[in-house]
Amino acid sequence: MIGYFNILLMLAIAVFLAVVLVLLSYFISVKKEDPEKLSPYECGFDPFDDARNNFDIRFYLVAILFIVFDIEVTFLFPWTLTVHSLPTLGIVSMFAFLIILTIGFVYEWRKGGLEWN
C-alpha cells in the first residue's frame, strides 16, 4: 500500500507543478494582441477568400483509406515476425483480417469511390 502512496504523491506533485507553471506563464507573459498574429496567414499577405473552406469529401476518403491500410501494416509487421510460432488459429485470423480488408477495398474500387471525376 505504501508503494501506491508514493506513486500518488509523485503524480500529485507533477500535476501541481504543471498547473503552477501554466498559471505563472499566463500571469507573467505580455498580452499584446497583434492583428498579424490573429490573422489566418502570418506571411503578411491578405487572404483572397475565407480561410475556412470545405474540403472535397474525396480527401477524407483518401485519409481514411490511408489510416486503415496503415493499421493493416502495423498488424502485419509483428505477424511476419511470429508467423512460424503462431498456432493455426492465429494464421487463420490474420488471413481473415487481410481478406476482409481486400474485400472492402475491392468494393470501394468497384463502386467508384476512388475515382477523381
N, C-alpha and C positions, 0 to 999 in steps of 0.2 A: 504494500500500500504506500510505503514511503517513496518508492520509485516513481509512482504516478504523481505524487505530490510535487516532486522535483520537476517533472515534465510540465505539469500545470503551472508551476511558479515561473518556469522559463518562458512558457507561452504568454503568460500574463505580462511579464516584463517586456517581451518583444512587442506585444500589442500596445502597451502603454508607451513605450519608446517611439513606436511608429506614429501614434496619434499625437504625441507631444511634438515630434519633428514636423509633421504636416501642419499642425496649428501654428507652430513657431514660424515656419516659412510663409504661411498665409499672412500673419500679422507683421512680419518684418519686410516683406517684399514691397517694392514700389508699385503702386497701382496707377499706371498712366495708360489710358486707352489710346491706342494709335489706330486711326482709321485704316491704315495699310495692313496692320496685323489682323483687323477684324474682317477684311475683305476675303473672299474665297480664294483669290490668287495673290500671292505675296511677291510676284515677279515684277510688279509695277505697271502691268498692263490692265486696262479696264476690260472686264469680261464683255464679250459681244452679246451674250444671252445669259439666261439664268443658269447658275452652276448646278442646279438640281434637276437635270434632265433624266427622264426614264430611259433605262437601257432596254434593248431588244431582248425578248424572252429567250432567244437562242443563246445568248451569252450565259444565262443562268443554266440552261440545259447543258452547255459545254462544261460549266463549272461543276455541276452535279455529277456528270459522267466522269470528269477527272477525279473527283473525290471518291466515287465508287470504285474506279479501277485503281486508284492509289491505295485504297484499303485492301483491294484484292492483292496487290503486290506486297503489302505489309503482311498479309497472311501467307503468301506463297514463299517468302524468304525463309521463315523458320520451318515451314513444312518441307522444303527441299533439304534442309539440314538434318531433319529427323525422319525422313521417309523410310529409311531402312529399319528403324527401330519401332515404327508405328504398328499397331495391330491393324487387322483388316478393316475394322470399323473406322479408324482414323483415315485410312486411304480412301474408303468409300465416301466418307463425309466430305473430304476435300474435293473429290471429283464431283460430288453432287453440288457443292458450292460453285465450282467452275462451270458446270453445266447450267445452273440457274442463271449465273451472270451472262453466259453466252446466249442463252435463250432471250433474256431481256435485251441484250444488245442487238441481236438479230431482229427482234420485234420492233425496237425503236428505229432501226435502219429501214425496215420494210414499210413502216408507217410514214416515213419521210421526215422524221424528227431531226435527222442530221443534215438535211438539205438547207442551203442558204439562199433559196429563191425568194 
